[in-house]
Structure formats: structure tokens, C-alpha cells
Amino acid sequence: MTSSTYCWTVSTRAETAAATRRALLDAAEVLLDAGGPDAVTLREVGARAGVSRSAPYRHFADKESLLMAIAAGGWNELGDSLQMIASMDTVAESRLRRALIALVSVGRRRPHLYRLMFATPSGDPAAAVRAALHTQELFVHIVAGVVGDERAWSYAGMLLTSAHGVTDLELSGHLVEDKWPRAEAVVDLLIGLLPEAAHAAENG
């Protein structure tokens, strides 16, 4: 076998493995969206992906590892959205609002994925933690555009926990519309308070 043939064979195998892994993740996400984590089994994922019964185990040690990979994908997808928002040529408050609504939207569109992203990991969380930290850093950068770098992490923590709280309440049915404001209204209220809060902190 020539060196070029060997390289082509290795490349083809790597591409096939990557495609199989992607097919498994896609199938698992369909099951997750339809029935939550309990609906995700390696056997059913493999069947939906059209691969052999042993194939899922060559890519994921167990169900928990698969779920953590899905969670990492959720964080990466949110990070891509924040990256795009951060590059927008608009006022900082508008970018921040879009970033917070992007988080809320994940909960509304894919509630099982949203809960998985914020759940206590039961498998190896390394990839999910890296993806979450990267996304959080992007969010902090967007917040810094409003309040400055010095207090960005503090305000980002307040905003993230508030947005997560209102999203979770909305998903659980406790945020009744005729009594409580929708998430968008809460986000607007929080952002409206930020400049005053930041100014008071600098002068207090």
C-alpha cells in the first residue's frame, strides 16, 4: 500500500466514523425531543440511525456519555448563536436582549434539551463543561458591552440565573400569563435596570 493510499484509507475511515457518530447524535436528539432522557437508549438510537447494534457502543461508553454529548452540542449551538449576536452592528443593550432571548428560546423549542444542559451530569461532563464555559464567556463579553469589563461577570451571573429561572418557571407552567409577565418582559426589565445599577455601583 502506498503512502497516499494509506492516507486516503485513514481519512475515509475517520470520515465514516464521524458520519456515524453524527447520525447517532441526530437520532438521539430526535428521541430526546420526543420523550426526554428516558426515551434515549443506545439500542433505539442505533436502530434509528440505521447502524449495527454494536456501533453506538463504539462511539459512546453508555447512555450517560451519549446524553452528555447531546448537552455539549446544545451548549455549542447556543454559543454559535451568541457569537453571531456579539458580531451584530447594533447597540449593546439590543445584543444583550437577543442573547438572553436566545437562551429562553432553547427552553421553549427544546425543553428536554434545555433541562439536560442544566442538569447535574451523570456521565463524563468534560465536553459539556468546556462547551458551557465557552458559551458563558461569550455571554459575559456581550454583558460587558453594557456594564463594562470590571463587573461583567457579576452582572452576567445575575442575568443568567434570572433568565434561567424565568425559563424554568415558564416550562413548568408556574409562570401564568394573566398574573406574571412573559420572559421577554422580564428580560426587558432586567436590562432596563442595568445601566442604573452599574452607575450606582461605580459611585457607591
NORWOJO-V924534 format. One record per helix or strand. SS is the DSSP state (H for helix, E for strand). FROM is the first residue (numbers start at 0). TO is the last residue. If there is no record, write none. Layout:
# NORWOJO-V924534
ss=SS from=FROM to=TO
ss=SS from=FROM to=TO
This chain:
# NORWOJO-V924534
ss=H from=2 to=34
ss=H from=36 to=38
ss=H from=41 to=48
ss=H from=54 to=58
ss=H from=62 to=85
ss=H from=91 to=108
ss=H from=110 to=117
ss=H from=125 to=146
ss=H from=151 to=171
ss=H from=182 to=202
